[in-house]
Amino acid sequence: MFLGRVIGRLVASIVTPGMEGVPLLWVQPLDKHSRPEGKAFVCADGTRMAGPGELVYWEASREAALTLTPSFVPVDHAVVGLVNDVMIDVDDGTPAFPLHKDDLASLPPRPSPAPAPRRKRKS
């Protein structure tokens, strides 16, 4: 799966059988630092929920065709889901999407887990 940002919507004047009601989105692929990577392309939105400005993950090729109902409609790219939250891997020292290297210094330290409360024994 790959990350991308929806930058627009498309309207087809002719719709292929099996693609009725499937939104078409203009998606800009992104690298792990939220920078554009490559050219934007058209994605079929199998979730039917993504809109301009949203961060999505998408599939390409045969996997894209499998995500829609019915399967194997003629698509090259398909939105698989919306990205709600992004985790940061601070263990290896490199920031992950969407933060930049300078943002690591501003992160608060990880809190220590609280000890479990002790239960009183009944006598």
Secondary structure, DSSP 8 states (H G I E B T S, - for coil): -EEEEEEEEE--SS--TT-TT--EEEEEEB-TTS-B-S--EEEEESSS---TT-EEEEEEHHHHHHTSSSSS-S-SEEEEEE--------TTS---TT--GGGGGGS----------------
